[in-house]
Amino acid sequence: MQLRRPGLSRRRFLALAGTTAALASIPLTNVLSATDGTETATARFGGLTPNERFYVTSYSGTPAIDPAQWTLKIHGLVNHPRILTYAEIRRLPAITQVLTLECISNPPDGDAISTARWTGTRLKPILDEAGIRPQAKFALMRAADGYYTSVPLSEIIREENWMPYLMNGVALPSAHGFPVRIFIPGKYGMKQPKWLTEIEFIDHEYQGYWEARGWSDEAWRKVNSGFFSPRPSGGILDILSLRTTARVSGPTDIYGWALAGPSGIKRVEVSPDGGRNWSLAQIISNASPYVWTVWKYHFAPPRAGDYTIRVRATDGNGTTQPPSDPQMGAGMSGQPQLRIQVDRA
């Protein structure tokens, strides 16, 4: 599919704003422990993002939904159309998983990426009961806010797909899809609608809202990465001056994240000299292709001064982040950079 270069849509505006906000590194380092209260590197960097810190990107406003009135309609080319209530969804067998979401507008080292512990129910058993007809080729999903998108039949019936209704132990906050949203792990967020109300099976391709405006129809995540620590201080002077240099007093451990599509992360490399020389980073956590990988690199500069740290992650298919990758509607995968000022070696 030939992609048009998107204009400055709301999605791109959010991406630009997010890049500036990332100077403070608030959403990425303010995390909950994924296991217990023990302060570990994984808990401090790469744990669960509190709901109030979780990134938000929406097609329009947040709809007000009465869960007693909400339904999910499974219809179209199925033998047994179904209308499920919220209470019925909650009574289905539940699963709980940790999963990372990323916006298609998230740049390298951006903050439109977050992780939570979700609870919900698998989608495939519901679709199996509906009985998808052989003529069906695509699934069209609609949401309560008017958003819509579609995926090929082979993608909607994946075993990994499911519908969460809890986020970090509580009902989905309104901004994150209450009462029910859909996850198609490995895709960017634009293919995983919040406030899901319909799945219609059709025999023809149907472009979604953003896809019709030049964004990727496939929307599988590209390999991406970024830094947790160290960061610029995030003080008001840093933000106003757009300073993006972190200061350290000597050797320090650099922590960061990496994420890709279903193939997962194979390795992470770090360059302490702007891309001339590369070394393997230590993988701290790599639990699933659908959860960000946490990496660590010990930076021992030979002398005081300014350094440019670059990162390149490689996914399970062998695709490595290129030096740059401008947004063309299919996500970004360029190597992130962090400037560090070393006061003394």
Sequence and secondary structure as in RCSB ss.txt:
>XXXX:A:sequence
MQLRRPGLSRRRFLALAGTTAALASIPLTNVLSATDGTETATARFGGLTPNERFYVTSYSGTPAIDPAQWTLKIH
GLVNHPRILTYAEIRRLPAITQVLTLECISNPPDGDAISTARWTGTRLKPILDEAGIRPQAKFALMRAADGYYTS
VPLSEIIREENWMPYLMNGVALPSAHGFPVRIFIPGKYGMKQPKWLTEIEFIDHEYQGYWEARGWSDEAWRKVNS
GFFSPRPSGGILDILSLRTTARVSGPTDIYGWALAGPSGIKRVEVSPDGGRNWSLAQIISNASPYVWTVWKYHFA
PPRAGDYTIRVRATDGNGTTQPPSDPQMGAGMSGQPQLRIQVDRA
>XXXX:A:secstr
       S HHHHHHHHHHHHGGG HHHHS B SSSS   HHHHTTSB  GGGS    SS      TTT EEEEE
ESBSS EEEEHHHHHHS  EEEEEEEE TT  TT S EEEEEEEEEESHHHHHHH B TT  EEEEEETTS EEE
EEHHHHT TT EEEEEETTEE  GGGTTT   B TTB GGGS SSEEEEEEESS    TTGGGT  SS B   EE
EEEES     HHHHHHT  EEEESS EEEEEEEE STT EEEEEEETTTTSS EE EEEE   TTS EEEEEEE 
 SSSEEEEEEEEEEETTS B  S    SSS      EEEEEES  
